[in-house]
């Protein structure tokens, strides 16, 4: 089977348009993988699907069988290197996973467009946009402004340890990323700095109260306050 030229162009244009919709949402938030990246991935995946399904029609014969799904599988796995490029580690927190997932998903939209599955491509694009843009306010509300927490403590010498934090904070102790203890010469107390990740304002209040209740700790202060 040979596709009409207008059908090939239509599939590529549809892929570019759908990819641009998802790319615009990422571009709005200032991510490196934005409008052009998503459009290129979507159009490229569409073209690979068209070539795989219809590019070798002249070689078909009684003993020649083509499997277009093999190219689709390779596109989905191979696109991972682009997604990996958008993932970074900043302040002990991984950033860019959502953008990496959107690049991977837009490759599927391109494959669907290349295969002529317009309904699936459009529906997937709408769903992806709802997930990226529509659910973000809900996610932010559920996360509740979680971020980095730095605490300055004054405690009796030799009393603060990871075990003490685990005893006082329970499961929250797993969020401790750094514990620095500075001894004071000629002083029975020491300065302690505790840095934690993924802490909400409500968690901060609870953590401060639990640490302040420990007999060996004289003072607990949130850095910057």
C-alpha positions in Angstrom: 0.0 0.0 0.0 1.3 3.5 -0.9 -0.1 6.5 0.9 -1.2 9.5 -1.1 1.2 12.5 -0.8 -1.5 14.7 0.8 -2.1 12.0 3.5 1.6 11.9 4.3 1.7 15.7 4.6 -1.5 15.7 6.7 -0.1 13.2 9.2 3.1 15.2 9.6 1.2 18.5 10.1 -1.1 16.9 12.6 1.9 15.6 14.5 3.6 19.0 14.5 0.4 20.8 15.7 -0.3 18.3 18.5 3.3 18.4 19.6 3.3 22.2 19.7 0.3 22.2 22.1 2.2 20.1 24.6 5.4 22.0 24.0 3.8 25.3 24.6 2.8 24.2 28.1 6.4 23.3 28.9 7.7 26.5 27.2 5.4 28.5 29.5 7.2 27.2 32.5 10.6 27.9 31.0 11.9 24.3 30.6 14.7 23.6 28.1 12.6 21.0 26.4 9.9 23.3 25.2 8.0 24.2 22.0 10.5 23.2 19.3 11.8 20.1 21.1 8.3 18.6 21.5 7.4 19.5 17.9 10.5 17.9 16.6 10.1 14.7 18.6 6.4 14.4 17.5 7.2 15.0 13.8 10.2 12.8 13.9 8.3 9.9 15.5 5.5 10.4 12.9 7.9 10.3 10.0 9.6 7.1 11.4 6.2 5.5 11.7 5.3 6.4 8.1 8.6 5.2 6.7 8.3 2.0 8.7 4.8 1.2 7.6 4.8 2.4 4.0 8.4 3.2 3.0 9.3 -0.3 1.9 6.2 -1.2 -0.1 8.2 -1.8 -3.3 10.2 -4.6 -1.6 7.2 -6.6 -0.5 6.7 -10.0 -2.0 5.6 -13.5 -1.3 8.5 -14.0 1.1 9.0 -10.5 2.5 7.1 -9.5 5.6 7.4 -6.1 7.3 6.7 -5.4 11.0 6.2 -1.7 11.5 5.7 -2.2 15.2 9.4 -2.9 15.6 10.3 0.7 14.7 7.6 2.1 17.1 9.1 0.1 19.9 12.6 1.4 19.2 11.3 5.0 19.0 9.7 4.8 22.4 12.8 3.3 24.1 15.3 5.4 22.2 13.6 8.7 23.0 14.7 8.3 26.6 18.0 10.0 26.0 16.2 13.3 25.3 14.2 12.9 28.4 17.3 12.2 30.4 18.8 15.5 29.2 16.0 17.4 30.8 16.4 15.9 34.2 18.7 17.7 36.6 19.6 17.5 40.3 19.2 20.8 42.1 19.5 21.3 45.9 19.2 17.6 46.6 15.9 17.4 44.6 15.3 15.9 41.1 13.9 18.4 38.6 12.6 17.8 35.1 10.9 14.4 35.5 7.6 15.7 34.2 9.2 17.3 31.2 11.0 14.1 30.4 7.7 12.2 30.7 6.0 14.7 28.3 8.8 14.2 25.7 8.4 10.4 26.0 4.6 10.8 25.7 4.7 13.1 22.7 6.7 10.5 20.8 3.7 8.2 21.2 1.5 11.0 19.8 3.7 11.2 16.8 3.6 7.5 16.3 -0.2 7.5 16.5 -0.3 10.4 13.9 2.1 8.5 11.7 -0.1 5.4 11.8 -3.2 7.4 10.9 -4.8 7.0 14.4 -6.0 10.6 14.5 -8.6 10.1 17.2 -6.0 8.4 19.5 -3.4 11.1 18.8 -5.9 14.0 19.6 -7.3 12.3 22.6 -3.8 11.6 24.0 -2.8 15.2 23.5 -5.9 16.5 25.3 -5.2 14.1 28.2 -1.5 15.0 28.4 -2.4 18.7 28.5 -5.0 18.1 31.3 -2.3 16.3 33.3 0.4 18.9 32.7 -1.6 22.1 33.1 -4.9 21.1 34.7 -3.6 19.0 37.5 -0.7 21.3 38.4 -2.8 23.5 40.8 -4.1 20.4 42.5 -0.6 19.0 42.8 0.7 22.2 44.3 -2.2 22.3 46.8 -1.5 18.7 47.9 2.2 19.2 48.1 1.6 22.3 50.2 4.7 24.3 49.3 7.2 21.5 50.3 10.8 22.6 50.1 14.2 22.8 51.7 14.3 23.3 55.5 17.4 24.4 57.4 17.4 24.4 61.1 20.0 25.9 63.5 20.2 24.1 66.9 22.1 24.6 70.1 22.6 21.4 72.0 24.6 19.8 74.8 28.0 18.5 73.5 28.0 15.0 72.1 24.2 14.5 72.3 23.0 15.2 68.7 23.2 12.3 66.3 21.3 10.6 63.5 19.9 8.2 66.0 18.5 11.0 68.1 16.9 12.6 65.1 15.3 9.3 64.1 14.0 8.8 67.6 12.5 12.4 67.7 11.2 12.7 64.1 10.3 9.1 63.2 9.7 8.7 59.5 10.5 12.4 58.8 14.1 11.6 59.7 14.5 10.1 56.2 14.2 13.6 54.8 17.4 14.7 56.6 20.1 15.4 53.9 22.8 17.0 56.0 23.8 17.1 59.7 26.6 19.3 60.7 27.9 19.5 64.3 30.3 22.3 65.4 31.9 22.0 68.8 32.7 25.1 70.8 36.0 25.1 72.6 35.6 25.6 76.3 31.8 25.4 76.0 29.5 22.6 77.0 27.2 23.2 74.1 27.6 22.8 70.3 26.1 24.4 67.2 24.2 22.0 65.0 22.8 22.5 61.5 20.1 20.2 60.1 19.0 20.4 56.4 15.9 18.5 55.3 14.1 18.2 52.0 10.4 18.0 51.0 9.2 19.8 54.1 5.9 21.7 54.2 5.1 24.6 56.5 3.0 22.4 58.7 5.8 19.8 58.9 8.2 22.5 59.8 6.2 23.5 62.9 5.8 19.9 64.0 9.6 19.2 63.5 10.6 22.3 65.5 8.3 21.4 68.4 9.6 17.8 68.5 13.2 18.9 68.5 12.7 21.7 71.1 11.1 19.1 73.4 14.3 17.1 73.6 16.1 17.7 76.9 19.6 18.0 75.3 18.5 20.8 72.9 18.4 24.3 74.3 17.4 26.2 71.1 15.8 25.5 67.7 15.6 28.1 65.0 14.6 28.0 61.4 17.3 29.5 59.2 16.3 32.9 57.8 13.8 33.7 60.5 
